[in-house]
Amino acid sequence: MRILVLHQNLFDRLGYEQAIDHTAHDVTYAGTQDYLDNIPGHIRCRTFAWDPALPVADQLRPLLAESDPYDRIIARHELLITPAAELRAEFGIPGMGPGTARNFRDKVAMKHTLAEAGIRVPRYLALDAPDTLNTLDSLGSADGGPALWQGPTIVKPRDEGGSQGVRLFATLAEATAHVRAQSGESDEFAIRYELEEYVEGPICHIDGFLFEGEAVVVQPSRYVGTPLRFENGEPLGSVQFDDPELAEWTVRCVRALGGGTLTFHLEAIMTEDGPVFMEVAARCGGGHIVGATELRTGANLHRLDMASDVEGTLATRFVGPADAGLSHGFFLFPGHVHRGAEVTVEVADGLLDDPMVLSHRMTAAGVRTPRKHSYRPENLPLSGVVAHRDPAEMERWMLRLFAGTTVTGRFDAYDATGCAPEDHALAHRLAEEAGALLLGLRTEENFGDPRALKDLGDLRSHEFLAAELARHRPEDAVLSEEGVADPARLAAKRVWIVDPLDGTREFSETGRTDWAVHVALWAEGRLVAGAVALPALGITHSTAGEAVAPPDAARTRGILGSRSRPPAFLAKVADRVGSELIGMGSAGAKTAAVVRGEARAYIHAGGQYEWDSAAPAAVALAAGLHVSRLDGTPPRYNRADPYLPDLLVCQAADAPALLEAIRLEEPGTREPEEAR
């Protein structure tokens, strides 16, 4: 038999050698060169390297046309399911064809097929139908057009897995506005995406194997967390449980989609009215799903599927005795959100020593994480497999693990080359124009109601910045003090971090100048651009021009702290280094004073958020100043929790003395990590 394997995984992990007799069959492995290189030297086979930048099927057609016919095409990676199906149909090779492959790849096609079969699916809307883009506004309107639903809405790619590219919006109207902004004049986005009703409920995954339509293995599991949260930076777990009705429902779904002989990974939302189909793939699940399934059922899904396909009969040697007495599970901590940074993993004492932990893998300190989304254990900071008789006890342990584990990435705090010059200029312009807008609101009439003036300033400046960023940088995420938090920013490559009005109290007081507008850009783990506008002074500090470091004489001047709530220890720090503590509003105004040499340092403790310090930090770092937390570690931005409570801005030569004074006067301050 001649077998073509589309190879895009680790050779040993899939068990090719055990599933296929390479001495009896003529086997060709086709894949990118890096995956072909992991085939052991003793394996008798041919290889064919393809270019990852070109369509796979187009590159393989000449190979299939110019040689003796192939009898099987094996594809174990989700992105290879469709090209394998196309080639089987074109060259008369048995196996899954294009129609069935589409049902297991296209999220609109799978829901349409299952809905016709009477299986409950979320309400959805394909965006590639004629005129759909022109009617999105009415679809999102409560009183116009054929509104499908009004509440939380998912925007998701039709052909991606692992929640990649998925966005959750509070309403259908917000989702449709996003689609319109992304689409512009092109239909490309609409063709690739769909709108889907968000259905509330725990998410389960059911993994198994059918042979000629009959269930061989079906194992339900319940997620601890969700794949969407994993995509956005949170850990993910899973625990197996028994549910014959759910298993039977799953098999009905797979059969309705045309599944005959295949491995499947199906996800469902559990509601009071029963399961709601979410999505399915004709492949094994990621992470430790294959290993955990084998521990419970005795079946290795990869080997069972491949051997049964090649031999044309159920390969029962890959179905061992089941161990129904124990449930198994796994935990995964995402690596892609650290954007290639070196990471350090810290786990609370004793957690990984629990007897339920069968195995775990932890990245060594200093190892860089991958930039691409991955569930593969070798690409994760921490992962492992657990077992216990009680699934609920495993879930409780995982929640303790998630709470007791930190994964920290090390980045340079600022890199001016991390974005185009136009981004520096845009940050400068937006901060300056928002400042001009705010100046126009500071009229004698508006000063009569300070609270209303604060609210008006926050709102108008936020609306201006949000609109301008949506117009000029529609693909970038935004984190704004006045905006609605979007968890998708945690997986975004670029995030604008803005404070539309920093120092609202001072803004509402006649004659005060210590208020500011902050606009910063974060990309790939570090700040790359920033601007702090001081409209009442007619000054904008930014990374757009060449920064000038403050003179050494500035070190004889005062230390700036909060005007309204300086912690008591700051006066002691100032006294210890021979300076006076001076109160001032706005983190941006205080940082700008240090940049201009009008103050020795700016020290903050007692609570801030990322938008308070991102732009000031970028401007100060560009000017060659020292910027850190009070323990000496660099501030990190675009984190799941934007709370960033303390900050030190000063000249680099002054940092050791100031950090030492802070350590002595504030007992809660940790030593810098470099000193440990």
C-alpha positions as CSV (number, residue, x, y, z in Angstrom):
1,M,0.0,0.0,0.0
2,R,1.2,3.5,-0.8
3,I,0.5,6.0,1.9
4,L,1.0,9.8,1.9
5,V,1.2,11.3,5.4
6,L,0.7,15.1,5.7
7,H,3.1,15.5,8.6
8,Q,2.8,18.6,10.8
9,N,3.5,17.3,14.3
10,L,6.1,15.6,16.4
11,F,6.7,12.2,15.0
12,D,6.9,10.2,18.2
13,R,3.9,11.9,19.8
14,L,1.6,10.7,17.1
15,G,2.9,7.1,17.1
16,Y,3.3,6.8,13.3
17,E,5.8,4.0,13.8
18,Q,3.4,1.9,15.9
19,A,0.3,2.5,13.7
20,I,1.9,2.0,10.3
21,D,4.2,-0.9,9.2
22,H,6.9,1.0,7.4
23,T,8.5,-2.2,6.1
24,A,5.3,-3.4,4.5
25,H,4.1,-0.1,3.1
26,D,5.5,2.5,0.8
27,V,5.2,5.7,3.0
28,T,5.9,9.3,2.0
29,Y,5.9,12.0,4.6
30,A,5.1,15.5,3.3
31,G,5.5,18.6,5.4
32,T,7.6,21.6,6.2
33,Q,11.3,20.8,6.6
34,D,11.4,21.3,10.3
35,Y,8.8,18.6,10.8
36,L,10.5,16.3,8.3
37,D,13.7,16.7,10.3
38,N,12.1,15.1,13.4
39,I,11.5,11.8,11.6
40,P,13.9,9.2,13.1
41,G,16.7,8.1,10.8
42,H,15.7,4.4,11.0
43,I,12.2,5.0,9.6
44,R,11.9,3.6,6.0
45,C,10.1,6.3,4.1
46,R,10.3,9.0,1.4
47,T,9.9,12.7,2.2
48,F,8.6,15.7,0.4
49,A,9.2,19.2,1.7
50,W,6.5,21.9,1.0
51,D,6.7,25.6,1.3
52,P,4.5,26.8,4.2
53,A,3.8,30.1,2.3
54,L,2.1,28.2,-0.6
55,P,-1.2,26.2,-0.7
56,V,-0.5,22.6,0.4
57,A,-2.8,20.9,-2.1
58,D,-1.3,22.8,-5.0
59,Q,2.2,21.6,-4.1
60,L,1.1,17.9,-3.6
61,R,-0.9,17.6,-6.9
62,P,2.2,17.0,-9.0
63,L,3.5,14.4,-6.6
64,L,0.3,12.4,-6.8
65,A,-0.1,12.9,-10.5
66,E,3.5,11.8,-11.5
67,S,3.7,8.6,-9.4
68,D,1.9,5.4,-8.9
69,P,-1.5,5.9,-7.2
70,Y,-1.6,6.4,-3.5
71,D,-4.0,4.3,-1.5
72,R,-4.3,6.5,1.6
73,I,-3.8,10.1,2.6
74,I,-3.4,10.6,6.4
75,A,-3.8,14.1,8.0
76,R,-3.7,14.6,11.7
77,H,-3.5,18.4,11.9
78,E,-6.6,20.5,11.6
79,L,-5.2,22.8,9.0
80,L,-4.5,19.8,6.8
81,I,-8.0,18.2,6.9
82,T,-9.3,20.2,4.0
83,P,-6.3,19.8,1.5
84,A,-6.2,16.1,2.3
85,A,-10.0,15.8,1.5
86,E,-9.6,17.7,-1.8
87,L,-6.7,15.5,-2.9
88,R,-8.6,12.3,-2.0
89,A,-11.6,13.4,-4.1
90,E,-9.4,14.5,-7.0
91,F,-7.3,11.3,-7.1
92,G,-9.9,8.7,-6.1
93,I,-8.4,7.9,-2.8
94,P,-10.7,6.5,0.0
95,G,-11.4,8.6,3.1
96,M,-13.1,11.8,4.1
97,G,-14.1,14.0,1.1
98,P,-14.5,17.7,0.8
99,G,-18.2,17.9,1.8
100,T,-17.7,16.1,5.1
101,A,-14.4,18.0,5.7
102,R,-16.3,21.3,5.3
103,N,-18.8,20.2,8.0
104,F,-15.9,19.6,10.4
105,R,-14.0,22.9,9.5
106,D,-16.5,25.6,8.6
107,K,-18.4,26.7,11.8
108,V,-21.3,28.0,9.8
109,A,-21.7,24.8,7.7
110,M,-21.5,22.6,10.9
111,K,-24.2,24.6,12.7
112,H,-26.4,24.7,9.6
113,T,-26.2,20.9,9.1
114,L,-26.9,20.1,12.8
115,A,-29.8,22.6,13.0
116,E,-31.4,20.8,10.1
117,A,-30.9,17.5,11.9
118,G,-32.8,18.9,14.9
119,I,-29.8,19.5,17.2
120,R,-29.8,22.7,19.1
121,V,-27.1,25.2,18.1
122,P,-26.6,28.9,19.0
123,R,-28.3,31.4,16.7
124,Y,-25.8,32.6,14.2
125,L,-25.3,34.8,11.1
126,A,-23.0,34.1,8.2
127,L,-21.5,37.4,7.0
128,D,-20.7,36.3,3.4
129,A,-24.3,36.4,2.2
130,P,-25.2,39.1,-0.4
131,D,-26.1,42.4,1.3
132,T,-25.4,41.2,4.8
133,L,-22.9,44.0,5.5
134,N,-25.4,46.6,4.3
135,T,-28.0,45.3,6.8
136,L,-25.8,44.9,9.8
137,D,-27.0,48.1,11.4
138,S,-30.6,47.0,11.3
139,L,-29.7,43.5,12.5
140,G,-28.1,45.2,15.6
141,S,-31.1,47.5,16.2
142,A,-33.7,46.7,18.7
143,D,-36.5,48.2,16.6
144,G,-35.4,47.7,13.0
145,G,-34.7,44.8,10.7
146,P,-34.9,41.1,11.3
147,A,-33.0,41.2,14.7
148,L,-31.8,37.7,15.6
149,W,-30.9,38.4,19.2
150,Q,-29.7,41.5,21.1
151,G,-27.5,40.3,23.9
152,P,-23.9,39.1,24.2
153,T,-22.4,38.1,20.8
154,I,-19.4,36.2,19.6
155,V,-17.5,37.2,16.5
156,K,-15.4,34.2,15.4
157,P,-13.5,33.0,12.4
158,R,-15.3,30.2,10.5
159,D,-12.2,28.0,10.2
160,E,-9.9,28.6,13.2
161,G,-9.5,26.4,16.3
162,G,-8.6,26.9,19.9
163,S,-10.7,30.2,20.2
164,Q,-8.1,32.0,18.0
165,G,-9.5,35.3,16.7
166,V,-12.7,35.0,18.8
167,R,-14.1,38.3,20.3
168,L,-16.9,38.6,22.8
169,F,-19.1,41.7,22.7
170,A,-21.8,42.8,25.2
171,T,-24.4,43.3,22.5
172,L,-25.2,42.4,18.9
173,A,-25.0,46.1,18.0
174,E,-21.4,46.3,19.3
175,A,-20.4,43.1,17.4
176,T,-21.9,44.4,14.2
177,A,-20.1,47.7,14.6
178,H,-16.8,45.8,15.0
179,V,-17.5,43.8,11.9
180,R,-18.3,47.0,9.9
181,A,-15.1,48.7,11.2
182,Q,-13.0,45.6,10.3
183,S,-14.5,45.2,6.9
184,G,-14.1,48.7,5.5
185,E,-14.4,48.5,1.8
186,S,-13.4,44.8,1.5
187,D,-15.5,41.7,2.0
188,E,-12.5,39.6,3.1
189,F,-13.2,39.9,6.8
190,A,-16.9,39.1,6.3
191,I,-16.1,36.0,4.2
192,R,-14.0,34.6,7.0
193,Y,-16.1,35.4,10.1
194,E,-19.5,34.8,11.6
195,L,-21.7,36.3,14.3
196,E,-22.9,33.9,16.9
197,E,-25.2,34.2,19.9
198,Y,-23.3,33.8,23.2
199,V,-24.9,31.0,25.2
200,E,-24.2,31.0,28.9
201,G,-23.1,27.7,30.6
202,P,-20.2,25.4,31.4
203,I,-18.3,24.1,28.4
204,C,-17.6,20.5,27.9
205,H,-15.4,18.7,25.4
206,I,-16.1,15.2,24.2
207,D,-13.3,13.3,22.5
208,G,-13.5,9.9,20.8
209,F,-13.3,7.7,17.7
210,L,-15.9,6.3,15.4
211,F,-15.3,3.4,13.1
212,E,-17.7,3.1,10.2
213,G,-20.2,5.2,12.1
214,E,-20.1,3.1,15.3
215,A,-18.7,4.6,18.6
216,V,-15.5,3.0,19.7
217,V,-14.4,5.6,22.3
218,V,-16.4,8.5,23.6
219,Q,-15.0,10.4,26.7
220,P,-16.8,13.5,28.1
221,S,-14.7,16.1,30.0
222,R,-15.5,19.5,31.6
223,Y,-13.3,22.5,31.1
224,V,-12.0,24.4,34.2
225,G,-11.9,27.8,32.6
226,T,-12.6,28.2,28.9
227,P,-10.5,28.1,25.7
228,L,-11.4,31.8,25.1
229,R,-9.9,32.8,28.4
230,F,-6.9,30.6,27.6
231,E,-6.4,32.5,24.4
232,N,-6.6,35.7,26.4
233,G,-4.1,34.7,29.0
234,E,-5.7,32.6,31.7
235,P,-4.9,29.0,32.6
236,L,-7.1,26.2,31.4
237,G,-8.0,22.8,32.9
238,S,-10.1,19.8,32.2
239,V,-11.6,16.9,34.2
240,Q,-13.2,13.8,32.9
241,F,-16.6,12.6,34.0
242,D,-19.2,10.0,33.0
243,D,-22.4,11.1,31.1
244,P,-23.9,8.4,28.8
245,E,-26.6,10.7,27.5
246,L,-24.0,13.4,26.6
247,A,-21.9,10.7,24.9
248,E,-24.9,9.5,22.9
249,W,-25.8,13.0,21.9
250,T,-22.2,13.6,20.7
251,V,-22.2,10.6,18.5
252,R,-25.5,11.7,17.0
253,C,-23.9,15.1,16.2
254,V,-20.8,13.5,14.6
255,R,-22.9,11.1,12.5
256,A,-25.2,14.0,11.3
257,L,-22.1,15.8,10.0
258,G,-21.2,12.8,7.9
259,G,-18.6,11.3,10.2
260,G,-17.9,7.7,9.5
261,T,-14.4,6.6,10.5
262,L,-12.7,9.5,12.3
263,T,-11.3,11.0,15.5
264,F,-13.4,13.9,16.8
265,H,-13.1,16.7,19.4
266,L,-16.5,18.3,20.0
267,E,-17.3,21.2,22.4
268,A,-20.8,21.8,23.9
269,I,-22.3,24.3,26.2
270,M,-24.3,22.7,29.1
271,T,-27.6,24.5,29.8
272,E,-30.7,23.6,31.9
273,D,-32.4,22.5,28.7
274,G,-29.6,20.2,27.7
275,P,-26.4,20.5,25.6
276,V,-26.0,23.2,22.9
277,F,-23.5,22.4,20.1
278,M,-20.6,24.8,20.0
279,E,-18.1,23.4,17.5
280,V,-16.3,20.2,16.4
281,A,-13.1,19.1,14.6
282,A,-12.1,15.9,12.9
283,R,-8.9,15.6,14.9
284,C,-7.6,14.9,18.3
285,G,-8.0,17.6,21.0
286,G,-4.9,19.5,22.0
287,G,-2.9,19.7,25.2
288,H,-3.0,16.4,27.1
289,I,-6.3,15.2,25.8
290,V,-4.9,12.2,23.9
291,G,-2.9,11.0,26.9
292,A,-5.7,11.6,29.4
293,T,-8.1,9.7,27.2
294,E,-5.8,6.8,26.8
295,L,-5.3,6.6,30.6
296,R,-9.1,6.4,31.2
297,T,-10.3,4.4,28.1
298,G,-7.2,2.4,27.1
299,A,-7.4,3.8,23.6
300,N,-4.7,5.9,21.9
301,L,-6.8,8.0,19.5
302,H,-4.0,8.8,17.0
303,R,-2.8,5.2,16.6
304,L,-6.2,3.7,16.6
305,D,-7.4,6.0,13.9
306,M,-4.4,5.7,11.6
307,A,-4.1,1.9,11.9
308,S,-7.8,1.4,11.3
309,D,-7.6,3.6,8.3
310,V,-4.6,1.8,6.8
311,E,-5.9,-1.7,7.6
312,G,-9.5,-1.2,6.7
313,T,-10.6,-2.9,9.9
314,L,-10.8,-1.8,13.5
315,A,-7.3,-1.9,15.0
316,T,-8.3,-3.4,18.3
317,R,-4.7,-3.7,19.5
318,F,-4.8,0.0,20.2
319,V,-7.9,-0.3,22.5
320,G,-6.6,-1.5,25.8
321,P,-8.5,-2.2,29.1
322,A,-10.4,0.8,30.4
323,D,-9.8,2.2,33.9
324,A,-13.1,3.6,34.8
325,G,-12.2,3.9,38.5
326,L,-10.2,7.0,38.0
327,S,-11.0,10.2,36.2
328,H,-8.1,12.1,34.6
329,G,-7.6,15.7,33.8
330,F,-5.0,18.2,32.8
331,F,-3.9,21.8,33.3
332,L,-2.3,24.3,30.8
333,F,-0.8,27.7,31.3
334,P,-0.7,29.8,28.1
335,G,2.7,30.8,26.7
336,H,1.7,32.8,23.6
337,V,0.5,35.8,25.7
338,H,4.1,36.4,26.8
339,R,5.0,37.2,23.2
340,G,8.4,35.5,23.1
341,A,9.6,36.7,26.5
342,E,11.7,34.7,28.9
343,V,9.4,33.5,31.6
344,T,9.7,32.4,35.2
345,V,7.1,30.2,36.8
346,E,6.4,30.3,40.5
347,V,4.0,27.7,42.1
348,A,2.9,27.8,45.7
349,D,4.6,25.3,47.9
350,G,3.2,21.8,47.9
351,L,0.7,22.1,45.0
352,L,2.6,20.1,42.5
353,D,3.5,17.5,45.2
354,D,-0.2,16.5,45.6
355,P,-0.6,12.7,45.0
356,M,-3.2,13.4,42.2
357,V,-0.5,15.0,40.0
358,L,0.7,12.2,37.7
359,S,3.2,14.3,35.8
360,H,3.9,18.0,35.0
361,R,6.2,19.9,32.8
362,M,7.6,23.4,33.8
363,T,9.6,25.7,31.6
364,A,13.1,26.4,33.0
365,A,13.7,29.9,34.1
366,G,14.9,32.1,31.2
367,V,13.4,30.0,28.4
368,R,11.5,32.1,25.8
369,T,7.9,31.4,25.0
370,P,6.5,31.0,21.5
371,R,4.7,33.9,19.9
372,K,2.0,31.7,18.3
373,H,-1.0,30.2,20.0
374,S,-0.3,26.7,21.1
375,Y,-1.7,23.9,23.4
376,R,1.4,21.8,22.9
377,P,3.0,21.1,26.3
378,E,6.5,22.0,25.0
379,N,5.3,25.5,24.2
380,L,3.7,26.2,27.6
381,P,5.2,27.6,30.8
382,L,3.4,24.9,32.9
383,S,1.2,21.9,32.1
384,G,0.4,18.5,33.6
385,V,-1.8,15.5,34.0
386,V,-3.8,14.6,37.2
387,A,-6.0,11.8,38.3
388,H,-8.6,11.3,41.1
389,R,-11.7,9.3,41.8
390,D,-13.7,12.5,42.2
391,P,-13.8,15.0,39.3
392,A,-15.0,17.7,41.6
393,E,-11.9,17.3,43.9
394,M,-9.7,17.6,40.8
395,E,-11.5,20.8,39.8
396,R,-11.0,22.3,43.3
397,W,-7.3,21.5,43.2
398,M,-6.9,23.1,39.8
399,L,-8.5,26.3,41.0
400,R,-6.0,26.4,43.9
401,L,-3.2,25.8,41.4
402,F,-4.5,28.6,39.1
403,A,-4.6,31.0,42.1
404,G,-1.2,29.9,43.5
405,T,0.8,30.1,40.3
406,T,2.4,33.2,38.6
407,V,4.1,33.2,35.2
408,T,6.2,36.3,34.7
409,G,7.7,37.4,31.5
410,R,10.9,39.5,31.2
411,F,10.8,42.3,28.6
412,D,12.7,45.5,28.0
413,A,10.3,48.1,29.3
414,Y,10.5,50.4,26.2
415,D,11.6,49.9,22.6
416,A,11.2,52.9,20.2
417,T,11.8,50.7,17.2
418,G,8.9,48.4,18.1
419,C,6.5,50.5,15.9
420,A,6.5,52.7,12.8
421,P,7.4,56.4,13.0
422,E,3.8,57.2,12.2
423,D,2.7,55.6,15.5
424,H,4.9,58.0,17.5
425,A,3.4,60.9,15.5
426,L,-0.1,59.6,15.9
427,A,0.3,59.3,19.7
428,H,1.6,62.9,19.8
429,R,-1.2,64.3,17.6
430,L,-4.0,62.5,19.5
431,A,-2.8,63.6,22.9
432,E,-2.5,67.2,21.7
433,E,-5.8,67.3,19.9
434,A,-7.7,65.7,22.9
435,G,-6.0,68.3,25.1
436,A,-7.3,71.1,22.8
437,L,-10.8,69.7,23.0
438,L,-10.5,69.6,26.8
439,L,-9.3,73.2,27.0
440,G,-12.4,74.2,25.1
441,L,-14.6,72.7,27.8
442,R,-13.0,74.7,30.6
443,T,-15.3,77.7,30.4
444,E,-16.5,79.9,33.3
445,E,-19.9,78.4,32.9
446,N,-18.7,74.8,33.2
447,F,-16.5,75.6,36.2
448,G,-19.7,76.3,38.1
449,D,-20.4,72.5,38.3
450,P,-17.0,70.8,38.9
451,R,-18.5,67.3,38.9
452,A,-20.3,67.8,35.6
453,L,-17.1,69.2,34.1
454,K,-15.1,66.2,35.2
455,D,-17.6,63.8,33.7
456,L,-17.9,65.9,30.5
457,G,-14.1,66.0,30.1
458,D,-13.7,62.2,30.6
459,L,-16.5,61.5,28.1
460,R,-15.6,63.9,25.3
461,S,-11.9,63.1,25.4
462,H,-12.5,59.3,25.5
463,E,-15.0,59.5,22.6
464,F,-12.5,61.5,20.5
465,L,-9.6,59.1,21.2
466,A,-11.7,56.0,20.6
467,A,-13.0,57.3,17.3
468,E,-9.6,58.4,16.0
469,L,-7.9,55.1,17.0
470,A,-10.8,53.1,15.4
471,R,-10.3,55.2,12.2
472,H,-6.5,55.2,12.0
473,R,-5.6,51.9,13.7
474,P,-8.8,49.7,13.4
475,E,-6.9,46.4,13.9
476,D,-5.3,47.5,17.2
477,A,-6.9,47.0,20.7
478,V,-7.6,49.8,23.1
479,L,-7.4,49.9,26.9
480,S,-9.0,53.2,28.2
481,E,-9.9,54.3,31.7
482,E,-13.3,55.3,30.4
483,G,-13.8,52.4,28.0
484,V,-15.3,48.9,28.3
485,A,-12.7,46.2,29.1
486,D,-12.2,43.8,26.1
487,P,-10.3,40.6,27.1
488,A,-9.2,40.2,23.5
489,R,-6.6,42.9,24.1
490,L,-4.6,40.3,26.1
491,A,-3.9,38.4,23.0
492,A,-3.5,41.4,20.7
493,K,-0.1,42.3,19.3
494,R,-0.7,46.0,19.7
495,V,-2.7,47.8,22.4
496,W,-3.2,51.6,22.8
497,I,-3.4,52.4,26.5
498,V,-5.0,55.8,27.1
499,D,-6.1,58.0,29.9
500,P,-8.4,60.6,28.3
501,L,-8.1,62.9,31.2
502,D,-5.5,62.3,34.0
503,G,-6.1,64.6,36.9
504,T,-9.8,65.2,36.6
505,R,-9.9,67.1,40.0
506,E,-7.3,69.6,38.8
507,F,-9.0,69.9,35.4
508,S,-12.2,71.1,37.2
509,E,-10.4,73.7,39.3
510,T,-9.9,77.2,37.9
511,G,-6.2,78.1,37.1
512,R,-4.7,74.6,37.7
513,T,-2.3,73.3,35.0
514,D,-1.4,69.9,36.5
515,W,-3.7,67.7,34.4
516,A,-2.9,65.8,31.3
517,V,-3.9,63.5,28.4
518,H,-2.1,60.1,28.1
519,V,-1.7,58.1,24.9
520,A,0.6,55.1,24.8
521,L,1.2,52.2,22.4
522,W,2.2,48.8,23.8
523,A,3.4,46.1,21.3
524,E,4.9,42.6,21.7
525,G,5.4,43.0,25.5
526,R,6.7,46.5,25.8
527,L,5.9,50.2,25.4
528,V,6.9,51.4,22.0
529,A,5.4,54.9,21.8
530,G,3.8,57.5,24.0
531,A,2.7,61.1,24.5
532,V,1.7,63.2,27.5
533,A,-0.1,66.4,26.7
534,L,-0.2,69.2,29.2
535,P,-2.8,71.4,27.5
536,A,-3.0,74.2,30.1
537,L,0.8,74.7,29.7
538,G,0.8,74.3,25.9
539,I,3.3,71.4,26.2
540,T,3.2,67.9,24.8
541,H,6.0,65.5,25.7
542,S,6.2,62.5,23.4
543,T,8.4,59.8,21.8
544,A,7.9,61.4,18.4
545,G,10.9,63.7,18.7
546,E,14.4,63.5,20.1
547,A,14.2,63.5,23.8
548,V,16.6,65.6,26.0
549,A,17.7,64.2,29.3
550,P,17.2,66.5,32.4
551,P,20.3,68.2,33.8
552,D,22.1,66.6,36.8
553,A,21.2,69.7,38.8
554,A,17.6,68.5,38.9
555,R,18.7,65.9,41.5
556,T,18.8,68.8,44.1
557,R,15.2,69.6,43.6
558,G,12.0,68.3,45.3
559,I,10.4,64.8,45.0
560,L,6.9,64.8,43.6
561,G,4.1,62.8,45.1
562,S,0.3,62.6,45.1
563,R,-1.4,65.9,45.8
564,S,-4.4,64.4,47.5
565,R,-3.2,61.1,49.1
566,P,0.5,60.8,49.6
567,P,1.4,57.8,51.8
568,A,3.2,58.7,55.0
569,F,6.4,57.0,54.2
570,L,7.1,59.2,51.1
571,A,8.0,62.2,53.4
572,K,10.5,60.0,55.2
573,V,12.0,58.9,51.9
574,A,12.4,62.5,50.8
575,D,13.9,63.4,54.1
576,R,16.4,60.4,53.9
577,V,17.7,61.6,50.5
578,G,17.8,65.3,51.5
579,S,14.8,66.4,49.4
580,E,11.4,68.0,50.0
581,L,8.1,66.1,49.2
582,I,5.9,68.3,46.9
583,G,2.3,67.4,46.0
584,M,1.1,67.7,42.4
585,G,-1.8,66.4,40.4
586,S,-1.7,64.0,37.4
587,A,0.9,61.3,37.0
588,G,1.6,62.7,33.6
589,A,2.2,66.2,34.9
590,K,4.5,64.9,37.6
591,T,6.5,62.7,35.2
592,A,6.8,65.6,32.7
593,A,8.2,67.8,35.5
594,V,10.9,65.2,36.1
595,V,11.6,65.0,32.3
596,R,12.0,68.8,32.2
597,G,14.4,68.8,35.2
598,E,11.9,70.7,37.4
599,A,11.8,67.9,40.0
600,R,14.2,65.2,41.2
601,A,11.8,62.3,41.1
602,Y,8.2,61.2,41.0
603,I,7.3,58.5,43.5
604,H,3.8,57.0,43.7
605,A,2.3,54.4,46.0
606,G,-1.2,53.6,47.0
607,G,-2.9,52.7,43.8
608,Q,-2.9,53.4,40.1
609,Y,-3.8,51.6,36.9
610,E,-2.0,51.0,33.6
611,W,-3.5,54.0,31.9
612,D,-2.2,56.3,34.7
613,S,1.5,55.4,34.0
614,A,1.8,53.9,30.5
615,A,2.3,57.1,28.5
616,P,4.4,58.8,31.2
617,A,6.6,55.8,31.5
618,A,7.1,55.7,27.7
619,V,8.0,59.4,27.6
620,A,10.4,59.1,30.6
621,L,12.1,56.0,29.3
622,A,12.6,57.6,25.9
623,A,14.3,60.5,27.7
624,G,16.7,58.0,29.3
625,L,15.2,58.2,32.8
626,H,14.8,55.3,35.2
627,V,11.2,53.9,35.4
628,S,10.3,51.1,37.8
629,R,8.0,49.7,40.4
630,L,9.0,50.6,44.0
631,D,10.8,47.3,44.3
632,G,13.0,48.1,41.3
633,T,11.3,45.8,38.8
634,P,10.0,47.2,35.5
635,P,6.3,47.9,35.2
636,R,4.4,45.5,33.0
637,Y,1.5,46.6,30.8
638,N,-1.4,44.9,29.1
639,R,-2.0,42.5,31.9
640,A,-5.3,40.8,32.8
641,D,-5.6,42.9,35.9
642,P,-4.6,46.5,34.9
643,Y,-4.0,47.5,38.5
644,L,-0.4,48.9,38.8
645,P,-0.2,50.5,42.2
646,D,3.3,52.1,42.4
647,L,5.9,53.9,40.3
648,L,9.3,55.5,40.5
649,V,10.5,58.0,37.8
650,C,14.0,59.5,38.3
651,Q,17.4,59.9,36.7
652,A,19.2,56.5,36.3
653,A,22.1,57.6,38.5
654,D,19.7,58.5,41.3
655,A,17.7,55.2,41.2
656,P,19.9,53.2,43.6
657,A,19.7,55.8,46.4
658,L,16.0,56.3,46.0
659,L,15.2,52.6,45.9
660,E,17.3,52.0,49.0
661,A,15.5,54.8,50.8
662,I,12.1,53.3,49.7
663,R,13.2,49.9,50.9
664,L,14.2,51.2,54.3
665,E,11.1,53.4,54.9
666,E,8.4,51.2,53.4
667,P,8.7,47.7,55.0
668,G,6.2,46.2,52.5
669,T,8.5,46.9,49.6
670,R,10.1,43.8,48.1
671,E,13.8,43.7,47.2
672,P,14.5,44.0,43.5
673,E,14.4,40.5,41.8
674,E,18.0,41.0,40.7
675,A,19.1,41.1,44.3
676,R,17.5,37.8,45.2
